[in-house]
Structure formats: C-alpha cells, structure tokens
Amino acid sequence: MSVPVLECRAVRKVFRGVPVLANLDLSVAEHEVIVLIGASGSGKSTLLRCVNLLETVDDGQIVLDGDDITDPRVDADKVRQRIGIVFQSYNLFPHLSVLDNVTLAPRKVRKMSTVDAREQAYTLLERVGLRDKAKEYPDRLSGGQQQRVAIVRAIVNNPRLLLLDEVTSALDPELVGEVLTTIRELRTTGTTMLIATHEMGFARQVADRICFLDAGTIVEQGPPEQVLDAPELPRTRQFLQRIHEAGRA
C-alpha cells in the first residue's frame, strides 16, 4: 500500500486542562476527501489547526507523507508550504489586489517570476470564475467571491493536502453554492482534502468518507450514505437529528 498523505496517531490536545483532542487516529489517502462533522467544540477546527502546526499537540504524532511533522526539530514554515488551509474568515490581505493575494506566496516562497506567478494565478482564477476580478481589492468582492479567492490562494502552491475549516459558515445562504461548486471542482481534479463543515448536504456530495467527532475523537466513520443515512451509534443519530431539526426551523 502507498504511504498515506496524512496520518494522525493518538493525537491529544488539551486547552486549560480540558481535552479537546483525545487519542484521535485518522489516515487520509492520496486523492481522498474526508469530511469532519460534529457539534461545536468536538475538535474539528482544533484538529485542522494541529495538522497545519498552528497548534502544537500534547501527545501523539501527525505524519505528512511519512514525515513526523510534530517533531520539535521540524521547520513549521516548510511544512506549511506543503499544506493549504482556508478559514471561514477568508484572511485575505485587504491592501492587496486579488492578483497580488494569489501571487504573493509563489513569488516570495517559491521565488517564481512575476510573469509566471501571474499566469498561474489567472489560470486558477479562471477556474473559479474570477479572472475578471483579478485587479479588484477584497472589500469590493462578495463573501463568496472572497472565499473562492482564499481557496485559490491556498492551492496556488499545489499543496499535498488542502484543509478547509467551515468555509461556508460566514456566508449568506445564496453565496454558499458558488463556494461549494469550487470545492466539488477541486475534488474532480484529485485534490486531497480534509474538511470541517456543518453542511450535511455538501458533506454528502464531496466526501469519500465522513468522520463524526465527539469529545475530541472519531467515534464513527464511513461512506456518506452509511454515516448520514444509517449511522450505527445513538450519539451520531442524535447529532444528525439536531442538524435536521435546525434546518427545518
């Protein structure tokens, strides 16, 4: 078998004495799309932040392409060059145009020429329907457009793994669809993704595997139709019922 892109081995994270991740195990294969679901506070976002080394783990290992990236001797900046991450709050640089936001990392980190970086950026912006917004500044874009730019910025360095943390939570409902379309398109190109979301319909469409987190660990996982339609555990059924009821309210 090929080496997984990502492995989390008994990962543990504690905040103020409270376990947020509790001996969590997870393996992500190349081209696989895994969606994390669970109530707020279940550990989804913390897991993504630990994978991207924005948080340090208290125990366990996180392994990227066979390399233990939780080793304290690891250069975190070099690891982050191999991982793209998109947050719900976009985090675009407001003083830079769309084009400059997207080309910044290729030019500064990969030392790509401005001409090549811009050509690559235009190609990716074309893919998400935003080529005509290249010279605009973030505050001139809708939330959905800003989030699509953030996704382009995250994939411009061709990362081994793309992390998406509740990327539709801050959007008005009518803008959610355009972001989900972009992520579905990434799936067709074979991008390996680990996604935290509350959008069950989206999870059903894009996930190869859904993992339900409770109290900082994965308690149930499987294909979308199994986890969402025929969950084995009462805790999973209870969570999905609450999500369904909230959607009808």
Phi and psi in degrees as a GROMACS rama.xvg file:
@    title "Ramachandran Plot"
@    xaxis  label "Phi"
@    yaxis  label "Psi"
@TYPE xy
-73.4903  156.449  SER-2
-69.941  131.903  VAL-3
-59.8977  149.712  PRO-4
-63.3257  -43.1321  VAL-5
-134.294  136.849  LEU-6
-133.071  130.138  GLU-7
-110.209  122.09  CYS-8
-117.975  106.463  ARG-9
49.9708  46.3376  ALA-10
-73.7305  132.867  VAL-11
-131.168  133.729  ARG-12
-139.353  130.899  LYS-13
-122.713  132.398  VAL-14
-116.114  121.349  PHE-15
49.9056  42.9562  ARG-16
82.2769  -3.99961  GLY-17
-104.033  122.09  VAL-18
-65.3653  125.073  PRO-19
-103.098  -35.6594  VAL-20
-121.521  130.291  LEU-21
-126.623  94.9813  ALA-22
52.1404  47.9924  ASN-23
-80.3255  131.246  LEU-24
-116.901  135.568  ASP-25
-157.78  139.482  LEU-26
-128.734  132.714  SER-27
-120.904  117.933  VAL-28
-81.9206  162.65  ALA-29
-60.8006  136.002  GLU-30
71.7614  2.18525  HIS-31
-82.268  144.834  GLU-32
-114.953  113.617  VAL-33
-111.245  130.945  ILE-34
-110.854  127.892  VAL-35
-96.0378  126.324  LEU-36
-123.406  161.652  ILE-37
152.87  161.856  GLY-38
-64.6074  160.866  ALA-39
-57.3124  134.293  SER-40
89.9281  2.18913  GLY-41
-80.2103  -12.111  SER-42
112.947  2.88203  GLY-43
-60.2569  -55.3726  LYS-44
-67.0605  -36.9636  SER-45
-61.9072  -40.3566  THR-46
-60.561  -45.6329  LEU-47
-62.5197  -40.1755  LEU-48
-67.4031  -33.9879  ARG-49
-69.0596  -40.8368  CYS-50
-60.7848  -37.6879  VAL-51
-88.3479  6.91922  ASN-52
63.5906  24.7178  LEU-53
-80.9253  -19.0884  LEU-54
-129.254  146.618  GLU-55
-94.2213  141.64  THR-56
-81.438  152.112  VAL-57
-89.9496  -21.4185  ASP-58
-162.175  161.74  ASP-59
89.5993  -175.066  GLY-60
-133.585  146.979  GLN-61
-120.134  123.692  ILE-62
-119.47  125.752  VAL-63
-114.29  116.447  LEU-64
50.1556  40.5021  ASP-65
86.8829  -7.15754  GLY-66
-99.0315  128.903  ASP-67
-74.9887  101.669  ASP-68
-85.2263  -4.48512  ILE-69
-90.5878  -1.23604  THR-70
-62.1342  126.402  ASP-71
-60.3196  -15.9528  PRO-72
-83.8846  -6.24826  ARG-73
-71.9988  141.665  VAL-74
-82.111  105.489  ASP-75
-61.1238  -36.4275  ALA-76
-64.2118  -38.5509  ASP-77
-68.444  -36.4997  LYS-78
-62.7788  -43.5651  VAL-79
-66.338  -19.6408  ARG-80
-68.2989  -18.7642  GLN-81
-98.4526  -3.34105  ARG-82
-130.203  127.808  ILE-83
-98.695  144.422  GLY-84
-138.887  139.869  ILE-85
-128.203  128.635  VAL-86
-101.379  167.019  PHE-87
-68.2944  -21.5837  GLN-88
-96.8652  15.8322  SER-89
69.2561  -57.2089  TYR-90
60.2572  32.6783  ASN-91
-76.0422  152.49  LEU-92
-77.6909  115.026  PHE-93
-67.0781  -23.7845  PRO-94
-88.3459  -1.11931  HIS-95
-112.297  146.063  LEU-96
-67.7185  168.434  SER-97
-54.4422  -47.283  VAL-98
-60.5696  -43.6529  LEU-99
-70.1924  -34.5885  ASP-100
-59.4138  -42.8591  ASN-101
-75.8389  -34.5917  VAL-102
-89.642  -7.8126  THR-103
-58.2593  -53.0512  LEU-104
-65.0346  -45.8357  ALA-105
-57.5683  -38.1129  PRO-106
-74.9869  -42.9921  ARG-107
-84.6445  -37.6521  LYS-108
-91.9893  -48.0481  VAL-109
-92.4035  -3.24798  ARG-110
58.8704  32.4601  LYS-111
-73.1302  146.019  MET-112
-65.7936  154.276  SER-113
-59.7641  -39.6971  THR-114
-62.621  -48.4968  VAL-115
-67.2337  -39.5094  ASP-116
-63.7862  -40.1856  ALA-117
-70.2427  -37.7836  ARG-118
-61.7874  -44.7251  GLU-119
-62.9424  -43.1482  GLN-120
-62.2814  -44.3405  ALA-121
-61.5649  -38.9846  TYR-122
-62.4865  -45.0294  THR-123
-70.2828  -39.5957  LEU-124
-64.3976  -34.1064  LEU-125
-61.2442  -40.8568  GLU-126
-61.1569  -32.2231  ARG-127
-103.68  12.5809  VAL-128
74.4267  28.0606  GLY-129
-126.752  18.7264  LEU-130
-58.2741  -36.5843  ARG-131
-73.1035  -7.29575  ASP-132
-102.71  9.42916  LYS-133
-58.149  -35.0589  ALA-134
-93.6546  -0.840807  LYS-135
-78.8522  161.665  GLU-136
-100.258  154.281  TYR-137
-51.6323  -37.0154  PRO-138
-71.0309  -7.04921  ASP-139
-94.4257  0.335051  ARG-140
-107.283  154.875  LEU-141
-71.7116  167.103  SER-142
-59.844  -40.4477  GLY-143
-64.5874  -39.0827  GLY-144
-67.2755  -41.6781  GLN-145
-61.4892  -40.3232  GLN-146
-67.7695  -36.4258  GLN-147
-66.4656  -36.2778  ARG-148
-63.6622  -41.9874  VAL-149
-61.08  -38.1218  ALA-150
-66.1368  -43.6912  ILE-151
-59.8742  -44.6763  VAL-152
-59.8964  -34.7368  ARG-153
-73.9422  -26.804  ALA-154
-101.929  -2.25304  ILE-155
-64.6194  -26.4722  VAL-156
-93.6162  14.0332  ASN-157
53.3362  59.5711  ASN-158
-68.3069  156.007  PRO-159
-71.0594  -27.2276  ARG-160
-144.427  136.092  LEU-161
-114.321  125.547  LEU-162
-105.428  131.116  LEU-163
-126.941  116.958  LEU-164
-110.765  98.4615  ASP-165
49.1773  50.1127  GLU-166
-70.4263  -10.1149  VAL-167
-107.654  -2.2486  THR-168
-65.3028  -31.4312  SER-169
-91.0537  4.64675  ALA-170
-99.4246  148.228  LEU-171
-64.6297  148.413  ASP-172
-52.2687  -37.0095  PRO-173
-71.6205  -13.6612  GLU-174
-97.119  -12.1596  LEU-175
-62.4489  -42.1218  VAL-176
-57.1268  -40.4308  GLY-177
-68.4527  -32.1678  GLU-178
-72.1338  -41.8748  VAL-179
-64.5414  -34.4908  LEU-180
-62.3164  -40.9739  THR-181
-62.1604  -42.7502  THR-182
-68.9208  -38.8857  ILE-183
-61.6989  -36.8307  ARG-184
-65.8934  -38.8955  GLU-185
-62.3959  -36.9297  LEU-186
-60.9844  -40.0138  ARG-187
-67.7943  -22.535  THR-188
-88.8797  0.466179  THR-189
88.0782  16.0934  GLY-190
-66.0177  129.607  THR-191
-78.9981  124.408  THR-192
-134.49  145.003  MET-193
-124.63  117.005  LEU-194
-124.841  130.58  ILE-195
-103.531  130.193  ALA-196
-155.145  157.371  THR-197
-104.634  -0.125714  HIS-198
-88.1871  97.6093  GLU-199
-68.1497  -35.6178  MET-200
-63.3289  -40.9821  GLY-201
-65.3784  -44.2792  PHE-202
-57.0403  -41.6967  ALA-203
-62.414  -38.23  ARG-204
-74.5778  -36.5435  GLN-205
-106.966  -20.2008  VAL-206
-79.604  137.643  ALA-207
-81.1893  -33.4902  ASP-208
-146.3  137.212  ARG-209
-109.197  133.034  ILE-210
-116.34  123.611  CYS-211
-96.0361  119.709  PHE-212
-98.0211  139.092  LEU-213
-145.428  127.492  ASP-214
53.7908  38.9413  ALA-215
81.5076  13.7967  GLY-216
-143.744  160.336  THR-217
-85.3549  115.015  ILE-218
-101.368  -19.2436  VAL-219
-153.149  140.047  GLU-220
-152.48  156.549  GLN-221
164.041  -175.069  GLY-222
-61.2221  154.648  PRO-223
-52.6216  -42.9004  PRO-224
-65.2488  -30.365  GLU-225
-76.1161  -50.2355  GLN-226
-69.2426  -42.3499  VAL-227
-83.9235  -31.0301  LEU-228
-103.157  -27.3444  ASP-229
-142.624  56.6384  ALA-230
-62.4076  146.428  PRO-231
-84.8886  -32.3234  GLU-232
-97.6437  141.849  LEU-233
-57.0916  -35.7488  PRO-234
-64.7012  -39.4458  ARG-235
-66.0843  -44.2988  THR-236
-61.5751  -39.8668  ARG-237
-64.518  -43.7951  GLN-238
-61.573  -48.1731  PHE-239
-64.9074  -34.1854  LEU-240
-65.2134  -40.7534  GLN-241
-65.1604  -40.1619  ARG-242
-62.5967  -42.8687  ILE-243
-64.0868  -43.042  HIS-244
-67.2005  -37.8116  GLU-245
-64.5953  -35.662  ALA-246
-69.1513  -26.2769  GLY-247
-86.3022  -16.4617  ARG-248
